[in-house]
């Protein structure tokens, strides 16, 4: 259970922060950067939802579920599996969350046309914000993969699958919104030479 009755603690004034396990890490630590970027992704999705709520309530509901899952992912990254028994059962991303994302990608992608060019990030305000969230989620994924390769660190496969599928979802969701408004904004190679 989370209890936040005092927002500042001053414990981070020395440049460290606490993981959920109580271990302290420098604020520039790769694990802290990974879950911080997951949080940044979540904030970008929150901005996109400002535009999606009225346009497409079903997509907005999907994004709401994803935001909750991103908190699960952040909790997982903040509770590294060290092999030691903890006093609580740490939250972990499970395959069912990945499966749901894949099903929703398929649902949104089904009516879309085949792409024959790359898509420029833009279009409707909601689609543009989803593209931004997509790029931030890709950064989170890169950090998580890097973390998983560090000696003494681990990131579970379902978490890595989830963050990989998330950027795919956000791409398809942006196309879905743009399709409702006339179509994708396509890249024209060499157009301005």
BADRENPA-250955 format. One line per 4 residues: number of its first residue (from 1); for each residue x, y, z of C-alpha. Coordinates in nm, 4 decimals, decimal comma. Example, Ala and Ser with C-alpha at 12.3 -4.5 7.8 and 13.67 -1.06 7.14 Angstrom:
// BADRENPA-250955
1	1,2300:-0,4500:0,7800 ~ 1,3670:-0,1060:0,7140
END
This chain:
// BADRENPA-250955
1	0,0000:0,0000:0,0000 ~ 0,1241:0,3459:-0,0879 ~ 0,0954:0,6171:0,1760 ~ 0,2052:0,9678:0,0777
5	0,1399:1,2199:0,3476 ~ 0,4689:1,4048:0,3204 ~ 0,6037:1,4795:-0,0247 ~ 0,9560:1,5949:0,0523
9	1,1798:1,3849:0,2749 ~ 1,5188:1,5486:0,2153 ~ 1,6729:1,1996:0,1857 ~ 1,7523:1,2637:-0,1807
13	1,9440:1,5819:-0,1135 ~ 2,2669:1,3814:-0,1302 ~ 2,1939:1,2764:-0,4905 ~ 2,0566:0,9322:-0,4088
17	1,7103:0,7807:-0,4156 ~ 1,5578:0,4709:-0,2587 ~ 1,4367:0,1712:-0,4524 ~ 1,1226:-0,0024:-0,3273
21	1,3521:-0,2495:-0,1507 ~ 1,5030:0,0330:0,0545 ~ 1,8398:0,0133:-0,1227 ~ 1,9785:0,3539:-0,2132
25	2,1070:0,4284:-0,5625 ~ 2,2522:0,7404:-0,7235 ~ 1,9840:0,9363:-0,9075 ~ 2,1764:0,8809:-1,2315
29	2,1732:0,5012:-1,1815 ~ 2,0622:0,3090:-1,4904 ~ 1,7735:0,1423:-1,3040 ~ 1,6496:0,4808:-1,1805
33	1,6817:0,6205:-1,5344 ~ 1,4813:0,3262:-1,6692 ~ 1,1871:0,3645:-1,4335 ~ 1,2065:0,7422:-1,4622
37	1,1705:0,7125:-1,8392 ~ 0,8782:0,4735:-1,7939 ~ 0,7201:0,7475:-1,5805 ~ 0,7951:1,0027:-1,8542
41	0,6222:0,7740:-2,1062 ~ 0,3202:0,7619:-1,8760 ~ 0,3083:1,1425:-1,8574 ~ 0,3214:1,1657:-2,2384
45	0,0294:0,9227:-2,2604 ~ -0,1580:1,1412:-2,0119 ~ -0,1111:1,4358:-2,2475 ~ -0,2351:1,2279:-2,5415
49	-0,5427:1,1289:-2,3437 ~ -0,6435:1,4961:-2,3184 ~ -0,7101:1,4763:-2,6925 ~ -0,8306:1,1152:-2,7150
53	-1,0984:1,1203:-2,4462 ~ -1,3521:1,3078:-2,6579 ~ -1,2428:1,1713:-2,9953 ~ -1,2308:0,8008:-2,9165
57	-1,3492:0,6779:-2,5747 ~ -1,2482:0,3172:-2,6532 ~ -0,8892:0,4204:-2,7297 ~ -0,8901:0,6400:-2,4201
61	-0,9873:0,3364:-2,2096 ~ -0,7018:0,1371:-2,3632 ~ -0,4595:0,4176:-2,2792 ~ -0,5922:0,4302:-1,9228
65	-0,5166:0,0591:-1,8798 ~ -0,1698:0,1147:-2,0228 ~ -0,1032:0,3977:-1,7784 ~ -0,1880:0,1654:-1,4914
69	0,0363:-0,1059:-1,6399 ~ 0,3199:0,1457:-1,6638 ~ 0,2946:0,2014:-1,2885 ~ 0,3187:-0,1784:-1,2510
73	0,6293:-0,1712:-1,4696 ~ 0,7824:0,1128:-1,2694 ~ 0,7151:-0,0787:-0,9484 ~ 0,8863:-0,3831:-1,0975
77	1,1913:-0,1839:-1,2007 ~ 1,2060:-0,0221:-0,8552 ~ 1,2006:-0,3694:-0,6936 ~ 1,4888:-0,5547:-0,8595
81	1,4890:-0,9320:-0,8313 ~ 1,8046:-1,0030:-0,6332 ~ 1,7037:-1,3562:-0,5426 ~ 1,6490:-1,2504:-0,1823
85	1,3139:-1,3078:-0,0112 ~ 1,1253:-0,9819:0,0412 ~ 0,8668:-0,9055:0,3091 ~ 0,6088:-0,8507:0,0334
89	0,5263:-0,9975:-0,3057 ~ 0,6795:-0,7562:-0,5586 ~ 0,4645:-0,6469:-0,8503 ~ 0,5726:-0,7939:-1,1842
93	0,4484:-0,7526:-1,5422 ~ 0,2827:-1,0762:-1,6553 ~ 0,2314:-1,2272:-1,9990 ~ -0,1427:-1,1475:-1,9877
97	-0,0576:-0,7752:-1,9987 ~ 0,1560:-0,8323:-2,3089 ~ -0,1195:-1,0449:-2,4668 ~ -0,3782:-0,7711:-2,4065
101	-0,1532:-0,5129:-2,5744 ~ -0,1087:-0,7406:-2,8760 ~ -0,4854:-0,7959:-2,9043 ~ -0,5486:-0,4207:-2,8880
105	-0,2777:-0,3537:-3,1490 ~ -0,4469:-0,6048:-3,3787 ~ -0,7896:-0,4489:-3,3136 ~ -0,6688:-0,0972:-3,3986
109	-0,4543:-0,2074:-3,6936 ~ -0,7157:-0,4279:-3,8667 ~ -0,8976:-0,1485:-4,0563 ~ -0,5812:0,0497:-4,1405
113	-0,4294:0,0456:-4,4862 ~ -0,0886:-0,1022:-4,5635 ~ 0,1960:0,1439:-4,5228 ~ 0,4194:0,2047:-4,8239
117	0,6157:0,4890:-4,6648 ~ 0,7359:0,5899:-4,3211 ~ 0,4958:0,8026:-4,1179 ~ 0,5941:1,1501:-4,0013
121	0,5095:1,2151:-3,6352 ~ 0,2081:1,4423:-3,6527 ~ -0,1456:1,4632:-3,7751 ~ -0,4132:1,5212:-3,5143
125	-0,3098:1,6579:-3,1737 ~ -0,3815:1,3182:-3,0158 ~ -0,1764:1,1348:-3,2787 ~ 0,1147:1,3772:-3,2395
129	0,1157:1,3217:-2,8622 ~ 0,1008:0,9446:-2,9141 ~ 0,4052:0,9690:-3,1431 ~ 0,5904:1,1566:-2,8688
133	0,4911:0,8880:-2,6159 ~ 0,6129:0,6243:-2,8645 ~ 0,9587:0,7789:-2,8895 ~ 0,9887:0,8122:-2,5117
137	0,8782:0,4503:-2,4654 ~ 1,1492:0,3430:-2,7109 ~ 1,4036:0,5267:-2,4948 ~ 1,2676:0,3467:-2,1883
141	1,3063:0,0187:-2,3743 ~ 1,6676:0,0952:-2,4664 ~ 1,7453:0,1742:-2,1025 ~ 1,5725:-0,1426:-1,9817
145	1,7631:-0,3580:-2,2311 ~ 2,0897:-0,1921:-2,1299 ~ 2,0026:-0,2513:-1,7633 ~ 1,9291:-0,6178:-1,8335
149	2,2834:-0,6552:-1,9721 ~ 2,4533:-0,5019:-1,6671 ~ 2,6325:-0,7424:-1,4359 ~ 2,4290:-0,7994:-1,1198
153	2,1111:-0,6521:-1,2724 ~ 1,8105:-0,8209:-1,4289 ~ 1,4913:-0,7267:-1,6070 ~ 1,2296:-0,9972:-1,6564
157	1,1279:-1,1009:-2,0079 ~ 0,7583:-1,0057:-1,9690 ~ 0,8640:-0,6505:-1,8763 ~ 1,0904:-0,6282:-2,1822
161	0,8149:-0,7667:-2,4058 ~ 0,5621:-0,5210:-2,2624 ~ 0,7743:-0,2121:-2,3267 ~ 0,8551:-0,3355:-2,6783
165	0,4867:-0,3905:-2,7606 ~ 0,3947:-0,0550:-2,6078 ~ 0,5769:0,1457:-2,8736 ~ 0,4045:-0,0677:-3,1399
169	0,0689:0,0039:-2,9754 ~ 0,1365:0,3784:-2,9638 ~ 0,2361:0,3804:-3,3326 ~ -0,0791:0,1964:-3,4384
173	-0,2946:0,4131:-3,2086 ~ -0,1544:0,7280:-3,3727 ~ -0,2372:0,5847:-3,7161 ~ -0,5846:0,4949:-3,5884
177	-0,6505:0,8558:-3,4829 ~ -0,5090:0,9964:-3,8064 ~ -0,7204:0,7553:-4,0134 ~ -1,0294:0,9038:-3,8511
181	-0,9092:1,2505:-3,9622 ~ -0,8067:1,1763:-4,3188 ~ -0,4945:0,9637:-4,3004 ~ -0,1303:0,9422:-4,2073
185	0,1256:1,2155:-4,2647 ~ 0,3728:1,0341:-4,4901 ~ 0,7429:1,0878:-4,5449 ~ 0,8388:1,1840:-4,9006
189	1,2074:1,0935:-4,9433 ~ 1,4145:1,3813:-5,0813 ~ 1,1112:1,6077:-5,1121 ~ 1,2991:1,9280:-5,0281
193	1,6199:1,8821:-5,2250
END
